[in-house]
Amino acid sequence: MTPDEFRRHGHEVVEWIADYFETIRDRPVLPPVQPGDLTAQLPAHGPEEPEPMDRILADFRERIVPANTHWNHPAFHAWFSISGTPPAVLAEALAAALNVNGMLWKSSPACTELEQLTLHWLGEWLGLPPDWFGLIYDTASTAGVHALACARHRADPASRQHGNAGRHYTVYCSELAHSFIEKSAMTVGFGLDAVRRVPVDSAFRLRPDALSALIAADRATGRTPACIVATIGTTAVASVDPLPAIAEIAAREKLWLHVDAAYAGAAAVSEKYRHHLAGAAAADSFAVNPHKWLLTPTDLCAFYTRDPAALRGAFSLVPEYLRTDDGSAVNLMDYGFQLGRRFRALKLWFVMRSYGRRGVAAIIEGHCDMAADFASRLLADGRFEIAAPVEFSLVCFRFRGSDEENRALLEAINATGRAFLSHAVVDGRYVLRMAIGNWQTSREDMTKLAAMVTNLAPGAC
């Protein structure tokens, strides 16, 4: 591709993206396709000869996009809505052009130092301790693996040499915490049996008394409690575990405390919601996903720790061919299992500069206000109930009927193509989840969604 051809096709791509953002509401959120439909439209074998970019872009527009679930749609409300904004999309293109590997400071000084600086800025926005060490992983699941590895290293620094060495470690989390905790336990060799799911209270928050009892029981049987994972914004209902009380237990028991704030931690950018992070300063590690609610395209998880020596101790391994300096620089490869690192910080830096803290806070506050209004509209209808406290931009609700009726309602909503919601089981009942997180979602969108839900529910006029 010549420079002139690149310019022509590059302009075409940017025009398409701009049109996509402008007309995205005209597209169905969920594609009307079945498994295998796209595969059947594409060649079974890769081309032997080069194909023109015009044809490749045409197939993208005509075949790939119609088979895509539009996560960047203002009416995407499933799981946790994520948002890729125009400034960050531009940054992604620039990062791809630079194509750096930020494994060492020398391999990309800009990648290393911008990552450190940007996460310092973000930590300030969230009210985190200024001396915490921050770096970027891909997702909160990867952050969880590193937190558990740090917990093991603290319990037994020699574990990097001999592994678990017969120890039976245990990890504690809310019964509503994310499944990455089990996967992390599997990955570091603790095993699924190591995870203790702690009962929750009436507001779906981890019960400190039950946590203390489980730790005591494990110690009595010779197990080695290693880590507590507290959640700020559980996946099912966005509940907030009582961090101050959990931190006291972690300190007393000398356990690593990891705070999973993947979704709701972003709310602390707004001073209105910063109280939800009370007690976080006592944590050993903390993770928040800017790719969820901080306007940054997936993937980007910001991981912080007040004990970077534990992280480095668990993972640092420097072969001769990677020795490049006198040790004065930060080499990010020393703080995780991965060697290759994308220039993820660039897109977050673009977002933070483009919106500013107040701009991001205003969007988050607007999303929370829209969620509260949506819940109020459903309650006013009388046929619905709110299944969990609305703390942030997630509303868990259900039709006052059977689980089968609620499943049918969710299927009817999603079948319209005008919105995409997900579900959870809360207190043994099937509930619908509506999450707001897209930069383009408006109050008008939510008014239309509330009307759609009430019109499709049984007993509608």
KEPALUM-894399 format. One record per residue (C-alpha): residue in one letter; x, y, z. Coordinates in pm, whole numbers, padded with zeros to 5 digits, always signed. Layout:
N
aXYZ
...
END
This chain:
461
m+00000+00000+00000
t+00151+00328-00105
p+00126+00641+00111
d-00131+00786-00129
e-00339+00466-00116
f-00314+00466+00262
r-00440+00825+00274
r-00735+00743+00049
h-00840+00433+00242
g-00764+00597+00576
h-00998+00884+00496
e-01260+00629+00389
v-01228+00446+00721
v-01253+00767+00927
e-01560+00873+00728
w-01718+00534+00794
i-01646+00559+01168
a-01791+00911+01184
d-02104+00793+01002
y-02124+00491+01232
f-02127+00712+01542
e-02378+00948+01382
t-02626+00685+01259
i-02569+00402+01505
r-02922+00424+01643
d-03048+00308+01302
r-02878-00029+01351
p-03016-00321+01553
v-02814-00371+01871
l-02826-00748+01829
p-02772-00884+01476
p-03053-01099+01328
v-02816-01388+01256
q-02773-01750+01359
p-02451-01936+01445
g-02257-02005+01127
d-02430-01741+00911
l-02121-01524+00874
t-01888-01821+00819
a-02110-01938+00534
q-02071-01599+00362
l-01692-01599+00369
p-01439-01813+00179
a-01338-02135+00351
h-00970-02073+00272
g-00746-01771+00286
p-00655-01602-00045
e-00345-01711-00233
e-00305-01370-00394
p-00347-01015-00257
e-00696-00866-00263
p-00771-00496-00315
m-00854-00289-00008
d-01176-00168-00171
r-01305-00526-00172
i-01189-00590+00186
l-01362-00276+00314
a-01676-00366+00120
d-01687-00708+00288
f-01636-00537+00624
r-01934-00310+00564
e-02162-00568+00402
r-02078-00887+00592
i-01889-00818+00916
v-02085-00520+01047
p-02431-00678+00996
a-02314-00980+01201
n-02182-00763+01484
t-02337-00709+01827
h-02299-00333+01868
w-02140-00285+02208
n-02085+00081+02123
h-02459+00134+02067
p-02644+00380+02296
a-02907+00108+02352
f-02658-00161+02456
h-02758-00218+02819
a-02646-00579+02876
w-02385-00695+03129
f-02198-00366+03187
s-02229-00122+02900
i-01891-00014+02764
s-01804+00291+02561
g-01544+00376+02298
t-01539+00751+02238
p-01402+00933+01931
p-01085+01068+02098
a-00990+00718+02212
v-01065+00568+01870
l-00817+00813+01719
a-00564+00718+01986
e-00607+00349+01904
a-00517+00421+01542
l-00208+00612+01648
a-00105+00333+01887
a-00141+00081+01606
a+00077+00298+01382
l+00350+00327+01647
n+00315-00048+01717
v+00543-00041+02021
n+00611-00316+02272
g+00633-00153+02614
m+00802-00446+02789
l+01106-00238+02889
w+01162+00133+02939
k+01417+00121+02658
s+01180-00064+02424
s+00943+00234+02454
p+01016+00517+02697
a+00694+00690+02592
c+00477+00384+02656
t+00633+00322+02998
e+00629+00678+03126
l+00288+00774+02987
e+00140+00465+03150
q+00284+00567+03485
l+00175+00928+03449
t-00175+00855+03322
l-00246+00611+03602
h-00117+00869+03851
w-00371+01115+03707
l-00647+00853+03726
g-00554+00768+04084
e-00592+01134+04176
w-00931+01146+04007
l-01044+00843+04210
g-00900+00969+04539
l-00652+00682+04572
p-00330+00717+04775
p-00073+00913+04571
d+00212+00672+04643
w+00040+00366+04495
f+00210+00202+04199
g-00012+00172+03892
l+00015-00018+03567
i-00216-00140+03294
y-00336-00494+03223
d-00596-00598+02969
t-00885-00693+03199
a-00986-00726+03564
s-00951-01103+03527
t-00579-01061+03461
a-00561-00822+03755
g-00715-01093+03972
v-00448-01345+03875
h-00178-01097+03973
a-00348-01016+04304
l-00362-01383+04401
a-00001-01432+04296
c+00097-01140+04519
a-00102-01291+04806
r+00086-01620+04766
h+00420-01439+04746
r+00346-01254+05069
a+00246-01578+05243
d+00551-01763+05111
p+00816-01565+04917
a+00981-01891+04811
s+00664-01994+04626
r+00803-01849+04303
q+01058-02131+04319
h+00862-02426+04456
g+00499-02332+04385
n+00231-02403+04642
a+00448-02676+04800
g+00162-02861+04961
r-00003-02553+05111
h-00379-02531+05084
y-00445-02161+05028
t-00789-02007+05059
v-00944-01698+04900
y-01255-01514+05020
c-01512-01314+04826
s-01880-01229+04822
e-02118-01491+04688
l-02197-01230+04419
a-01834-01160+04325
h-01718-01214+03968
s-01620-01560+03843
f-01269-01435+03762
i-01182-01517+04124
e-01234-01889+04063
k-01045-01866+03734
s-00760-01683+03905
a-00746-01951+04175
m-00728-02215+03905
t-00456-02025+03720
v-00220-01980+04016
g-00271-02337+04132
f-00491-02280+04436
g-00778-02470+04272
l-01151-02413+04278
d-01180-02566+04625
a-00976-02273+04761
v-01246-02014+04694
r-01485-01933+04978
r-01805-01759+04875
v-01913-01545+05172
p-02286-01490+05236
v-02430-01142+05177
d-02673-00923+05369
s-03010-00788+05256
a-02837-00526+05040
f-02623-00797+04874
r-02302-00689+05053
l-02045-00933+05190
r-02106-01002+05559
p-01791-00934+05767
d-01907-01167+06046
a-01943-01455+05803
l-01603-01373+05654
s-01434-01388+05995
a-01603-01719+06072
l-01486-01877+05747
i-01126-01762+05798
a-01125-01904+06152
a-01267-02235+06030
d-01002-02264+05760
r-00719-02191+06001
a-00856-02456+06237
t-00830-02718+05962
g-00472-02627+05868
r-00547-02427+05556
t-00362-02104+05472
p-00593-01804+05421
a-00420-01580+05167
c-00648-01323+05008
i-00979-01140+05040
v-01143-00991+04732
a-01388-00710+04804
t-01613-00590+04524
i-01723-00236+04447
g-02013-00297+04210
t-02088-00669+04188
t-02171-00801+03843
a-02526-00909+03914
v-02657-00612+04115
a-02369-00358+04153
s-02366-00392+04532
v-02077-00248+04733
d-01901-00461+04990
p-01825-00289+05326
l-01460-00206+05263
p-01368-00053+05602
a-01484-00359+05794
i-01324-00598+05543
a-00997-00405+05558
e-00989-00442+05936
i-01025-00818+05902
a-00757-00835+05634
a-00515-00638+05852
r-00589-00847+06161
e-00549-01173+05972
k-00253-01047+05766
l-00424-01130+05434
w-00381-00960+05098
l-00684-00742+05025
h-00772-00692+04659
v-01051-00453+04562
d-01233-00537+04241
a-01385-00205+04132
a-01389-00296+03762
y-01725-00131+03693
a-01827+00097+03979
g-01484+00226+04076
a-01514+00473+03791
a-01800+00646+03973
a-01547+00786+04222
v-01435+01031+03951
s-01747+01215+04068
e-01717+01347+04422
k-02084+01258+04460
y-01997+00888+04450
r-01645+00885+04594
h-01768+00765+04933
h-01811+00419+04784
l-01431+00384+04790
a-01405+00458+05162
g-01155+00213+05304
a-00984+00147+04970
a-00662+00309+05093
a-00610+00007+05320
a-00618-00235+05027
d-00308-00405+04893
s-00431-00392+04534
f-00712-00227+04343
a-00846-00266+03989
v-01079-00051+03780
n-01164-00089+03411
p-01164+00240+03216
h-01298+00035+02926
k-01623-00008+03116
w-01733+00336+03234
l-01448+00574+03155
l-01513+00622+02783
t-01214+00411+02675
p-01236+00129+02417
t-01175-00223+02537
d-00943-00342+02666
l-00779-00153+02954
c-00766-00238+03323
a-00591-00002+03564
f-00424-00199+03844
y-00281-00034+04155
t-00087-00172+04448
r+00067-00023+04759
d+00318-00309+04759
p+00488-00316+04417
a+00773-00514+04572
a+00537-00808+04615
l+00427-00781+04253
r+00785-00761+04135
g+00889-01041+04367
a+00620-01267+04231
f+00698-01207+03863
s+01032-01044+03790
l+01258-01267+03580
v+01520-01102+03362
p+01715-01310+03110
e+02037-01168+02974
y+01884-01067+02641
l+01644-00833+02824
r+01906-00655+03037
t+01918-00301+02903
d+01989-00057+03187
d+02131-00012+03536
g+01798-00077+03708
s+01705+00289+03753
a+01416+00275+03505
v+01077+00109+03551
n+01052-00196+03328
l+00686-00295+03323
m+00763-00655+03228
d+00882-00701+03588
y+00530-00648+03723
g+00333-00926+03559
f+00345-01252+03368
q+00321-01090+03025
l+00620-00965+02832
g+00461-00792+02534
r+00260-00479+02615
r+00043-00265+02389
f+00045+00114+02418
r-00290+00109+02599
a-00220+00421+02803
l-00239+00641+02494
k-00617+00604+02455
l-00683+00671+02825
w-00457+00977+02807
f-00656+01105+02507
v-00984+01053+02694
m-00869+01222+03014
r-00740+01524+02826
s-01042+01546+02594
y-01307+01534+02868
g-01131+01641+03188
r-01239+01510+03527
r-01546+01732+03540
g-01657+01621+03195
v-01622+01253+03282
a-01794+01308+03617
a-02086+01481+03446
i-02136+01184+03213
i-02123+00935+03501
e-02366+01142+03709
g-02597+01167+03408
h-02595+00790+03364
c-02678+00738+03732
d-02961+00991+03713
m-03102+00820+03403
a-03090+00483+03578
a-03277+00620+03879
d-03537+00776+03651
f-03579+00449+03459
a-03638+00264+03787
s-03893+00523+03894
r-04086+00486+03568
l-04108+00109+03613
l-04221+00141+03973
a-04487+00392+03871
d-04629+00131+03632
g-04713-00096+03926
r-04643-00422+03742
f-04269-00414+03814
e-04040-00430+04113
i-03680-00319+04156
a-03481-00624+04265
a-03173-00450+04411
p-03076-00101+04529
v-02993+00132+04239
e-02652+00259+04349
f-02501+00348+04011
s-02614+00310+03649
l-02747-00044+03677
v-03114-00126+03733
c-03217-00481+03824
f-03590-00523+03781
r-03854-00783+03718
f-04214-00810+03614
r-04431-00914+03907
g-04487-01259+03769
s-04314-01589+03707
d-03955-01643+03598
e-04090-01771+03266
e-04274-01444+03206
n-03958-01247+03283
r-03751-01461+03046
a-04011-01405+02776
l-04007-01031+02843
l-03627-01018+02807
e-03643-01214+02482
a-03913-00982+02348
i-03711-00671+02432
n-03393-00804+02272
a-03580-00933+01967
t-03682-00579+01873
g-03320-00491+01795
r-03380-00154+01959
a-03220-00250+02292
f-03013-00526+02445
l-03054-00619+02812
s-02917-00914+03012
h-03033-01107+03317
a-02923-01238+03654
v-03065-01462+03925
v-03105-01267+04251
d-03241-01430+04565
g-03337-01725+04350
r-03546-01516+04112
y-03488-01430+03746
v-03434-01056+03704
l-03361-00829+03409
r-03053-00604+03411
m-03037-00266+03240
a-02692-00101+03250
i-02604+00244+03115
g-02249+00330+03015
n-02241+00457+02658
w-02131+00813+02589
q-02425+00869+02350
t-02707+00729+02566
s-02961+01005+02629
r-03265+01064+02847
e-03479+01027+02535
d-03329+00681+02480
m-03424+00582+02834
t-03776+00720+02798
k-03822+00507+02487
l-03676+00201+02660
a-03907+00236+02961
a-04204+00264+02726
m-04090-00044+02533
v-04051-00251+02850
t-04392-00158+02982
n-04559-00211+02643
l-04408-00557+02599
a-04483-00678+02953
p-04787-00896+03017
g-05101-00702+03081
a-05005-00401+02870
c-05294-00196+02737
END
